[in-house]
Amino acid sequence: MTRPPALLRPAVPADLDSLVELHTRARTAYYRAGGLPAAEIDTPDGPARRREGWARSIRSPSRTVRCALRNDTVVGVVAMGPPLVPGNEPVTVGELYQIHVLPGQWGQGIGGQLHAAFLRFLREAALPTGRVEAWERNHRAQAFYARHGWRPDGHGARGRPVRATSGCAWTRMPPESHRPWYGGRSALLDDREDGTLAVGDGRQPAVRGIPGGV
């Protein structure tokens, strides 16, 4: 039986506790799946740093943060806005900073809904290009982005060239991937598999694109 779509709405300060919990569980899942030692996954001040990061994003007039809810519980989040890397023009490039789905909600289309919100952001801002980073060993995220039209451009996180030891790769979404919507749904949402699509958070190398974080 197909579950109804999650409800998407703008994030508010009252969501901070839920966002930190979601972010922590999501990043733990993908770093663990990528073989990162448990001692390197987080630090004692990690939750506090994440809380401040989400608070800044919610307060920022230039950033957009949307939550996905099921039964009044936050089960996913997406953050987007102008590019963070020098050399990317905000008049042509929109960046997908972070996209996370609660591990227990994987495979239910929530990641697709959050990704569709980013595409809507690009269209409404008339931005022809999207940018995202994701950790190289986050294979689930890489596969998701590839299915949704993202392509690598040969650069690492924050625009650095990809090196064999960098653990990074970042991609751009070409304009032709901004497919039209029909009846309020994007043509990109045919594949229902999603997952932890989180990007870097300042500790581990990330890839904003097919292989994308604030």
Secondary structure, 3 states (H helix, E strand, C coil): CCCCCCEEEECCHHHHHHHHHHHHHHHHHHHHHCCCCHHHHCCCCHHHHHHHHHHHHHHCCCCEEEEEEECCEEEEEEEEECCCCCCCCCCCEEEEEEEEECHHHCCCCHHHHHHHHHHHHHHHCCCCEEEEECCCCCHHHHHHHHHCCCEEEEECHHHCECCCCCCCCEEEECHHHCCCEECCEEHHHCCCCCCCCCCCCCCCCCCECCCCCC
